[in-house]
Amino acid sequence: MTTIILTSTVNVDLRKCGTFQSNVNDRLETYLKSILQWLTKTQFKIVLVENSGYNFDELNNEKILYKNRFEVITFVEKDLAEAQYCANTAAKGNSEMFAINYAFNNSKIIHSSNFVIKITARFFINELEEFLNQFDLDKYDCLTQQNRDRCEMVGSHYKNFHYIFDRKLLNQNGHYWGHVEDIWKMRSSKFTNILICKQFEIDPTQRGGIPEIYYNI
């Protein structure tokens, strides 16, 4: 069974680099459209993690209807002592990696999965489930999207989670590196059995960090 971790930030920290879409309503509209599609159009387990304290009350019915495969995990990054290092850098990658680990450590449904895929919550990939059904994911160490220089989607076999998603953004020389897409590319490259996905077409979706719309992942 595969779990999708959807990473979200409704109330953005404007001190972070790349905060183009900062309006709460705009971000929420984008997230809700995607999340509802993940729930109604796939059978994946869905863990929605939110790091600014937003509870997604709009999804209260879905929390009940899909309770066996959907959970919302919310925290306030700035209130957690263990996340204070995220406040000392403008790189959003630190916050996302912390959130992924927070979801993993606090989830009730992830740990019955053999594969975990992180996807930025604003994006829905309609073809992903059909595509993955062609493969025995137990035979793969990790998963990347077609363009490995991007970082909207990255996956790991459960056994490799703590390496692929290690929250310390250290490059191959052991030095801090704020570009999380480079970190994931480096880490996935350590493995032989990598599932590199096809390029998926998606509904036109505004990126959160810069004024660009994505049409594929």
Secondary structure as GFF3:
##gff-version 3
##sequence-region A 1 217
A	DSSP	beta_strand	2	8	.	.	.	ID=ss1
A	DSSP	alpha_helix	24	41	.	.	.	ID=ss2
A	DSSP	beta_strand	45	50	.	.	.	ID=ss3
A	DSSP	three_ten_helix	57	59	.	.	.	ID=ss4
A	DSSP	alpha_helix	60	65	.	.	.	ID=ss5
A	DSSP	beta_strand	70	74	.	.	.	ID=ss6
A	DSSP	three_ten_helix	77	79	.	.	.	ID=ss7
A	DSSP	three_ten_helix	81	83	.	.	.	ID=ss8
A	DSSP	alpha_helix	84	87	.	.	.	ID=ss9
A	DSSP	alpha_helix	92	106	.	.	.	ID=ss10
A	DSSP	three_ten_helix	110	112	.	.	.	ID=ss11
A	DSSP	beta_strand	115	120	.	.	.	ID=ss12
A	DSSP	alpha_helix	128	132	.	.	.	ID=ss13
A	DSSP	three_ten_helix	137	139	.	.	.	ID=ss14
A	DSSP	beta_strand	142	144	.	.	.	ID=ss15
A	DSSP	beta_strand	153	157	.	.	.	ID=ss16
A	DSSP	three_ten_helix	158	160	.	.	.	ID=ss17
A	DSSP	alpha_helix	161	164	.	.	.	ID=ss18
A	DSSP	alpha_helix	180	188	.	.	.	ID=ss19
A	DSSP	beta_strand	194	196	.	.	.	ID=ss20
A	DSSP	beta_strand	201	206	.	.	.	ID=ss21
A	DSSP	beta_strand	213	216	.	.	.	ID=ss22
###
